Amino acid sequence: MSNSTTATTLAKRLQSSQPYWQTEAGRSLWETQRGCLGPVVESRVGGHSLEMSMGPALMTMSAIAHPIRWSPTHQLAENDSTLVCPPDQLALPDRCLDVMVIHHWLEHLTDAHFTLQEAARVTADNGIMVLFGFNPIGVSGLARQWRKRQQTFPWSGTWRSASRLRDWLAFVDFEVERVDYCCFRGRMNAKCGEYWESLGRRHNLPLGESYMIQARRQQRQAPVQRLKFGLEAPASPASLGVTRSGSSAHYQAYQAHPAKTSQAKTRQTGMHKADSNKADLQTPEDREID
């Protein structure tokens, strides 16, 4: 990975972003982003976390025992525990992270949706995924539309809206819990003013330069099997006739063969008359013999 063309390209993009975070505007943005992330991760303890950041580390306030940083190459790794691998092939088991943070990398990756899918794979069911991005509909995003396209960070890359990433998260079975906007300032090279920052954060106005998305895996409901009441097999007409003392069965037989039924009754009447006539013609001696 460290000698591949992809790793070299990602390393150049990461290095090109570092001068911005040293400026007053970059430090101000990083501080406000860290202020948004703090309440989310401060209460989470134990487990593991992974941070893919284009700036300084944001997870320094977290109480998670094993925080991990990601790097595209070994040369840019901060320490021996840094995870060095392709962003869309994280060398981690499934659902092992309590916190997954992606800081502005989705704007600078060619196949960003693959990286998001991989991040969803390694996030635990009770874990959270946090995404940072530049807001294209904020003041900075609107100013970016009017100025000439630049190749320097943060103007380079693809700025996606929070609603667009909401659709991406739904595709990987994650749902957005909340979206926080931060860094409200008029000029691009100015600091985030305390008054405007307080006002914008209080009302969560979608005009901030950056946003933070907090997402969690969707809870799938257990399938419910409804009970079916009734007979397992349809009842035959004969059985229904028996339950009604045979009247229904005889009635259906009469409806099916009325002529045969009439003939049978006629024969039975004739037989009774013949027996009566025979009894009248017999003498007392014959009756005694019988």
Secondary structure, DSSP 8 states (H G I E B T S, - for coil): -TTSHHHHHHHHHHHHHHHHHTSHHHHHHHHHHHHHHHHHHTT-BSSEEEEEESSS-SGGG-B-SEEEEEESSSTT-SSTT-EES-TTS-SS-TT-EEEEEEESGGGS-TTHHHHHHHHHHHEEEEEEEEEEEE-TTSHHHHHHHHS---SSTTTSS----HHHHHHHHHHTTEEEEEEEEE---SSTTS---HHHHHHHHHHT-TTSSEEEEEEEE------------S-SS---HHHHHHHTTTHHHHHHHHHH-HHHHHHHHHHHHHHHHHHHHHHHHS-HHHHHH-
